[in-house]
Amino acid sequence: MKRTAEHPRKKPLSFQQKTALCCMPGFALFTLFWICPFGIAAYYSFVESAFRHTFVGFRNYAHVWSNAYYRAAAGNSVRFSLTAVPLTWTLAFAIALCIEKTKGKGNVLLGFILLPDAVPSSATVEIWATLFPGEKNAFIALLSVFLWKNAGFAALLLRAGLSAVPASSREAAVVDGAGPFRRISGIVLPQMAGQGFLTAVLLLSRSMKVFKESYALYGAYPPDQVYTVQNYINNQFTKLRYPSMTAASMGAAVMIAFLAVIWLGWERRENKKA
């Protein structure tokens, strides 16, 4: 009898190939639910209207920027972000330092301060509206809601950054006579700069999404001092002005992407130095 030729064994997949296969479903969903909608939004920002898809270049962007309401909303958004992000970051860093001093016993506190991020804003905005009544206190009320909801989230990220700082370097600074503030500014902050910058970028992204809190507090047309870009975008959406809506939203997306690229470039340069 003639022997049949044996089939050669298949070469096993490499680790990189297995990783790619595992990531393919996630990448497909990411493309379907994020990249495609983002691309459609970018497309609408370059056409005449939602019903006439005539390419108009950057005319929609120029129209949005010439709008006085948008310029006021952009100024309010910048003012809110420049106030809310540093305050939240500083408060979260202080919380992270306190939790670190407890040597693991403060994790219960960390879990407790993360609860506001899980509680719907609509269930708590009445408290802040009562504490800060009137249109004159609208900015303080919205800022308080942002601090209350995001301080725990930022503290969790900064706590992870603190855990990556070697204890030996801080102990050596104590031996050299460095005080607490000197140790924080000269040792802790430089060594966790990457995590700190990432936390700031994420807080900035969240500060541009305070629309639901603002809407719950004051409705679609809030006081002038808290009328942000999100309010402008929502009003354009209700009027079916998709080109203006998407042109306004693309500006915020480009700014976040620009900061993310800066952070990635800085992290890559630090990794090369290491």
Secondary structure, DSSP 8 states (H G I E B T S, - for coil): --------------HHHHHHHHHHHHHHHHIIIIIHHHHHHHHHTTBS-SS---B-TTHHHHHHHH-HHHHHHHHHHHHHHHHHHHHHHHHHHHHHHHHHHTTTTTHHHHHHHTHHHHS-GGGTHHHHHHHS-SGGGHHHHHHHHHHHHHHHHHHHHHHHHHHTS-HHHHHHHHHTT--HHHHIIIIIHHHTHHHHHHHHHHHHHHHTT-HHHHHHHH-SS--GGG--HHHHHHHHHHTT-HHHHHHHHHHHHHHHHHHHHHHHHHHHHHHHH-
